[in-house]
Amino acid sequence: MHAIIRTTIVAPLIRLRVRRVLPIAGEVITGIGQTVTPMQTVARATQYTRYRILPLSDLLQIPPAELANALMVHAGDRVKQGMMLVDKKGFLGRRQQYQSPLDGEVYEIRNGRLILRQMSEIIELRALVAGRVVEHIASDGVVLETFGSLIQAAWSTDDEDAGLLKVMASAPDSLFFPEQITTEANSAILAVGWFDQLKVLERARDMGVRGIITGSLPAHIGRMASLIDLPVFVTDGIGSQGMSAPVFELLQAADGRRTALLGKKSGVRTDRPQIVIQADKKTTTDPRSAAEPLAVGQVVRLLRQPYLNQMATVTHLYNLAQLTASGVKAHGADVRLENGKVVFVPYANMEAII
């Protein structure tokens, strides 16, 4: 039986294709083959949020058919506040004029009405990783090739950033406290086992932390994290179990390296949030496919009690459903725990680490 189960990539030194995508259509400003730095802007867009309808025919008492000849702008034109939109000679030499009340763009002209789209802000998309532009994604963004380690997170806030990795955890399941955040954490990406205090987020933001990587956190802290302007990436899930051993070991080995926290739309072959740790050397090794079937010898992480968050190695795959400890039948595999004990675990209660 070929079993496809949930997978998580925890891979050191691979070749990565990183998608960087604007939230709205815009303009790509980097060329194919160009090398970029993490803080470099690769694409930008202007976000429009408000529209203003100007009933010019009614205001100036000009029929819609005549207004077209008096207009000094066309659809798509950029306008500045005070710029002349209409200039028409009237009766006895009197002029009929109208100036733009705001900065914006002429969105549409129809039936004697001019619709202005007000400019709100310029959105700049940063690379966040050092790499080479290998593809344009229409007018939405780019694909960057870079080299380093990849960890797929289980969940993250919508924020993204990059900085030097600072591992604060002494063990995969160590509890992290706000007092541990000092001035040395400024501009860093902190890696911790887990935390359960909202003050960790507040202090991290106030101390200039660029982001937090945590193994787990309680559900109520996750809800609050979404409201704070700070990237928070959870590698293993909701709760207090901390990090899995492969994630913790990879982060420990990468302490001090430049790390990017990439949101759900910037992932590698998937929409899960990504932690990318840059490497100085290149490789031809690509990430393994998540669609590969489970195999004997593969490392898995167990997702349910009594083996929650334990790492194990697959020793046997069953073709038929087996009886579980709870008395129901399920498809699964025998796995060897780190203490040497072999137990049967349903496929639904494990994920492959690749």
GUVO-362742 format. One line per 10 residues: for each residue x, y, z of C-alpha. Coordinates in nm, 4 decimals. Layout:
<rs>
X:Y:Z; ...
</rs>
This chain:
<rs>
0.0000:0.0000:0.0000; 0.1331:0.3445:-0.0947; 0.0588:0.5900:0.1867; 0.0758:0.9660:0.1345; 0.0713:1.1510:0.4661; 0.1197:1.5081:0.5827; 0.4807:1.6186:0.5389; 0.6995:1.8956:0.6754; 1.0240:2.0004:0.5094; 1.3135:2.0444:0.7529
1.6057:2.0475:0.5107; 1.9616:2.1815:0.5512; 2.1423:2.3277:0.2496; 1.9141:2.2907:-0.0493; 1.8489:2.4970:-0.3612; 1.5381:2.7062:-0.3084; 1.2940:2.8782:-0.5401; 1.1294:3.1518:-0.3352; 0.8148:3.3247:-0.4616; 0.7779:3.6916:-0.3659
0.4340:3.8200:-0.4592; 0.2592:4.1560:-0.4172; -0.0883:4.1530:-0.2583; -0.2204:4.3395:-0.5640; -0.1040:4.3750:-0.9241; 0.1815:4.6192:-0.9640; 0.5161:4.6536:-1.1385; 0.8226:4.4293:-1.1260; 1.1354:4.6476:-1.1092; 1.4067:4.3789:-1.1182
1.5266:4.1985:-1.4298; 1.5737:3.8286:-1.4976; 1.9233:3.7268:-1.3863; 1.9631:4.0227:-1.1505; 2.1175:3.9545:-0.8084; 1.9276:4.1119:-0.5177; 1.9911:4.1719:-0.1481; 1.7368:4.0873:0.1254; 1.6200:4.4447:0.1811; 1.6066:4.5318:-0.1907
1.2686:4.6159:-0.3453; 1.1863:4.3728:-0.6271; 0.8344:4.4949:-0.7129; 0.5983:4.7732:-0.6133; 0.2339:4.8657:-0.6473; 0.0121:5.1619:-0.5765; -0.2835:5.0741:-0.3574; -0.6005:5.2725:-0.4170; -0.8608:5.2710:-0.1437; -1.1077:5.5552:-0.2108
-1.3073:5.6822:-0.5064; -1.4514:6.0299:-0.5570; -1.7349:6.0936:-0.8036; -1.7384:6.4433:-0.9558; -2.0743:6.5225:-1.1255; -1.9144:6.7814:-1.3558; -2.2101:6.8152:-1.5943; -2.4388:6.9080:-1.3063; -2.1849:7.1319:-1.1326; -2.0898:7.3290:-1.4456
-2.4245:7.3018:-1.6276; -2.2551:7.1474:-1.9313; -2.4323:6.8668:-2.1225; -2.2384:6.5355:-2.1080; -2.1789:6.5434:-2.4851; -2.0128:6.8859:-2.4613; -1.8209:6.8013:-2.1429; -1.5986:6.5567:-2.3312; -1.4594:6.8430:-2.5427; -1.3969:7.0590:-2.2364
-1.2134:6.7961:-2.0318; -0.8360:6.8329:-2.0102; -0.7765:6.4785:-1.8844; -0.8519:6.1257:-1.9963; -0.9111:5.7937:-1.8210; -0.5840:5.6659:-1.6732; -0.4267:6.0121:-1.6314; -0.2599:6.0980:-1.2999; -0.3785:6.4239:-1.1472; -0.2626:6.6491:-0.8634
-0.4745:6.8527:-0.6258; -0.5470:7.1900:-0.7899; -0.4806:7.0615:-1.1418; -0.7322:7.1895:-1.4030; -0.9780:6.9203:-1.5102; -1.2219:7.1348:-1.7117; -1.1595:7.4617:-1.8945; -1.4391:7.5827:-2.1246; -1.5228:7.9235:-2.2641; -1.8731:8.0253:-2.1604
-2.1248:8.2901:-2.2519; -1.9809:8.6432:-2.2915; -1.6269:8.5191:-2.2409; -1.6897:8.3697:-1.8976; -1.4886:8.0540:-1.8399; -1.6193:7.7363:-1.6821; -1.3384:7.5699:-1.4911; -1.2984:7.2909:-1.2380; -0.9845:7.1833:-1.0496; -0.9044:6.8435:-0.9017
-0.9861:6.8307:-0.5289; -0.7231:6.5624:-0.4609; -0.4221:6.3660:-0.5854; -0.5193:6.0538:-0.7726; -0.5956:5.8935:-1.1051; -0.8836:5.9440:-1.3489; -1.0592:5.6092:-1.3168; -1.3561:5.6623:-1.5495; -1.5513:5.9298:-1.7365; -1.9146:5.8470:-1.8020
-2.2461:6.0329:-1.8463; -2.1034:6.3678:-1.7421; -1.9340:6.2286:-1.4335; -1.5641:6.1949:-1.3669; -1.4517:5.9310:-1.1148; -1.1207:5.9916:-0.9386; -0.9358:5.7073:-0.7701; -0.7414:5.8421:-0.4760; -0.3856:5.7160:-0.4212; -0.3411:5.5635:-0.0781
0.0104:5.4230:-0.0481; 0.3009:5.2676:-0.2341; 0.3496:4.9006:-0.1487; 0.7090:4.7884:-0.1856; 0.7882:4.4162:-0.1989; 1.1300:4.3348:-0.0545; 1.3245:4.0252:-0.1524; 1.3916:3.9247:0.2133; 1.6450:3.6688:0.0825; 1.9672:3.7242:-0.1093
1.9407:3.5550:-0.4453; 1.9004:3.5760:-0.8205; 1.5789:3.6633:-1.0057; 1.4946:3.3631:-1.2244; 1.1331:3.4354:-1.3163; 0.8733:3.7121:-1.3294; 0.5221:3.6337:-1.2043; 0.3311:3.8598:-1.4470; 0.3117:4.2034:-1.2791; 0.2702:4.0493:-0.9332
0.6218:3.9519:-0.8261; 0.9291:3.7377:-0.8858; 1.0796:3.3960:-0.8215; 1.4221:3.4074:-0.6570; 1.6820:3.1317:-0.6531; 1.8804:3.1091:-0.3319; 2.0604:2.8488:-0.1213; 2.0131:2.7545:0.2406; 1.8023:2.5645:0.4905; 1.4243:2.5447:0.4791
1.1764:2.4830:0.7603; 0.8067:2.4712:0.6815; 0.6066:2.6253:0.9651; 0.2697:2.5009:1.0832; 0.1232:2.8518:1.1228; 0.2252:3.2169:1.1109; 0.0915:3.5674:1.1352; 0.0599:3.7654:0.8118; 0.3750:3.9703:0.8745; 0.7126:3.9011:0.7084
1.0676:4.0161:0.7827; 1.4328:3.9120:0.7896; 1.7247:3.9413:1.0294; 2.0023:3.7475:1.2016; 1.8860:3.4334:1.3828; 1.9330:3.4337:1.7593; 1.8517:3.1002:1.9279; 1.7211:3.1706:2.2789; 1.6035:2.8186:2.3652; 1.8336:2.5891:2.5646
1.6101:2.2892:2.4890; 1.3338:2.2170:2.2346; 1.0591:2.2480:2.4970; 1.2019:2.5277:2.7144; 0.9557:2.7958:2.8248; 1.0504:3.1487:2.7173; 0.9934:3.4571:2.9345; 0.9726:3.8279:2.8383; 1.2632:3.9153:3.0705; 1.4951:3.7174:2.8434
1.4542:3.9774:2.5664; 1.7355:4.2323:2.6041; 1.8798:4.5059:2.3838; 2.0910:4.2386:2.2099; 1.7692:4.1117:2.0496; 1.7274:4.4311:1.8464; 1.6840:4.3515:1.4730; 1.7125:3.9752:1.5405; 1.4882:3.6797:1.4628; 1.4425:3.4983:1.7958
1.4014:3.1186:1.8147; 1.2331:2.9917:2.1333; 1.0812:2.6652:2.2545; 0.7405:2.8050:2.3486; 0.5830:3.0883:2.5471; 0.2489:3.1589:2.7113; 0.2648:3.5291:2.7982; 0.1342:3.8103:2.5788; 0.4086:4.0303:2.7262; 0.6648:3.8334:2.5210
0.5092:3.9756:2.2040; 0.4771:4.3264:2.3431; 0.8360:4.3379:2.4718; 0.9712:4.1878:2.1490; 0.7989:4.4574:1.9454; 0.9199:4.7345:2.1772; 1.2800:4.6045:2.1697; 1.2960:4.6037:1.7889; 1.2823:4.2259:1.7381; 1.2251:4.1387:1.3694
1.0319:3.8177:1.4377; 0.9831:3.5140:1.6610; 1.0126:3.1454:1.5705; 0.8443:2.9293:1.8342; 0.7800:2.5584:1.8509; 0.4296:2.6068:1.9869; 0.2076:2.8530:2.1695; -0.1386:2.8479:2.3284; -0.4380:2.9259:2.1058; -0.5256:3.2511:2.2852
-0.1702:3.3826:2.2376; -0.1919:3.2945:1.8683; -0.5081:3.5024:1.8332; -0.3381:3.8009:1.9985; -0.0232:3.7571:1.7875; -0.2318:3.8178:1.4752; -0.3139:4.1672:1.6044; 0.0460:4.2736:1.6760; 0.2733:4.4053:1.4024; 0.5353:4.1309:1.4461
0.6028:3.8114:1.2482; 0.5373:3.5041:1.4650; 0.6075:3.1629:1.3074; 0.4977:2.8428:1.4836; 0.6857:2.5315:1.3705; 0.4955:2.2526:1.5461; 0.1458:2.3664:1.6423; -0.0848:2.4852:1.9174; -0.0007:2.3835:2.2743; 0.3032:2.3682:2.4998
0.5030:2.0860:2.3413; 0.7777:2.3118:2.2047; 0.9816:2.2211:1.8958; 1.0489:1.8865:1.7358; 1.4109:1.7729:1.7582; 1.4951:1.8132:1.3842; 1.3725:2.1751:1.3813; 1.5561:2.2621:1.7037; 1.8818:2.1044:1.5857; 1.8704:2.2823:1.2501
1.8072:2.6195:1.4175; 2.0857:2.5621:1.6693; 2.3313:2.4880:1.3891; 2.2243:2.8068:1.2085; 2.2500:3.0450:1.5049; 2.3737:3.3848:1.3849; 2.2844:3.3330:1.0165; 2.0556:3.5597:0.8137; 1.7020:3.4260:0.8288; 1.3850:3.5218:0.6435
1.0299:3.4667:0.7643; 0.8169:3.4307:0.4519; 0.4378:3.4371:0.4609; 0.1893:3.1927:0.3144; 0.1969:3.3376:-0.0394; 0.5745:3.3263:-0.0690; 0.6348:2.9573:-0.0171; 0.8363:2.6938:-0.1995; 0.5989:2.4574:-0.3834; 0.3361:2.5059:-0.1161
0.1338:2.7729:0.0552; 0.2674:2.6995:0.4047; 0.4748:2.9704:0.5767; 0.8507:2.9294:0.5290; 1.1612:2.9882:0.7394; 1.4609:3.0287:0.5072; 1.8113:3.0356:0.6562; 2.0706:3.1596:0.4064; 2.3898:2.9661:0.3268; 2.7218:3.0891:0.1889
2.7692:2.7984:-0.0511; 2.5669:2.6667:-0.3432; 2.4226:2.3203:-0.3970; 2.2355:2.1275:-0.6646; 2.0138:1.9476:-0.4094; 1.6438:2.0341:-0.4451; 1.3792:1.9888:-0.1703; 1.2102:1.6496:-0.1729; 0.8570:1.6257:-0.3061; 0.5812:1.6164:-0.0464
0.3923:1.3774:-0.2780; 0.6365:1.0885:-0.2290; 0.4813:0.7869:-0.0492; 0.5877:0.6970:0.3035; 0.8738:0.4462:0.3157; 1.0429:0.2184:0.5678; 1.3297:0.4031:0.7351; 1.1636:0.7435:0.7052; 1.1587:0.9780:1.0054; 0.8149:1.0871:1.1278
0.6811:1.3100:1.4022; 0.3902:1.1725:1.6062; 0.0929:1.4045:1.6488; -0.1247:1.2471:1.9203; -0.0950:1.1337:2.2793; 0.0579:0.9273:2.4287; 0.3441:0.9964:2.1826; 0.2764:1.3637:2.1038; 0.5741:1.5390:1.9394; 0.8011:1.2336:1.9641
1.0247:1.1465:1.6699; 1.0168:0.7919:1.5350; 1.1411:0.5810:1.2443; 0.9064:0.3771:1.0253; 0.9850:0.0027:1.0495; 0.6853:-0.1585:0.8748; 0.3962:-0.0451:0.6503; 0.0682:-0.2363:0.6689; -0.1471:-0.3057:0.3628; -0.4565:-0.3734:0.5749
-0.6118:-0.1752:0.8565; -0.4907:-0.2763:1.2029; -0.6553:-0.2738:1.5432; -0.5496:0.0256:1.7551; -0.5277:0.0543:2.1331; -0.8673:0.2273:2.1348; -1.0303:-0.0749:1.9743; -1.0892:0.0650:1.6230; -0.9189:-0.0343:1.2998; -0.7013:0.2155:1.1075
-0.4419:0.2159:0.8316; -0.0956:0.2859:0.9691; 0.2614:0.1713:1.0297; 0.4887:0.0323:1.2979; 0.7411:0.2927:1.4143; 1.0428:0.2723:1.6432; 1.0459:0.5378:1.9148; 1.3684:0.6992:2.0343; 1.3676:0.4668:2.3376; 1.3684:0.1643:2.1029
1.0073:0.0608:2.1586; 0.8108:-0.0335:1.8445; 0.4436:0.0746:1.8361; 0.1651:0.0880:1.5780; 0.0549:0.4422:1.4826; -0.2273:0.5354:1.2389; -0.1171:0.7419:0.9385; -0.3501:1.0209:1.0540; -0.1451:1.0546:1.3733; 0.1949:1.1155:1.2088
0.3729:1.3473:0.9678; 0.6808:1.2769:0.7621; 0.9887:1.4963:0.8130; 1.1653:1.5296:0.4767
</rs>
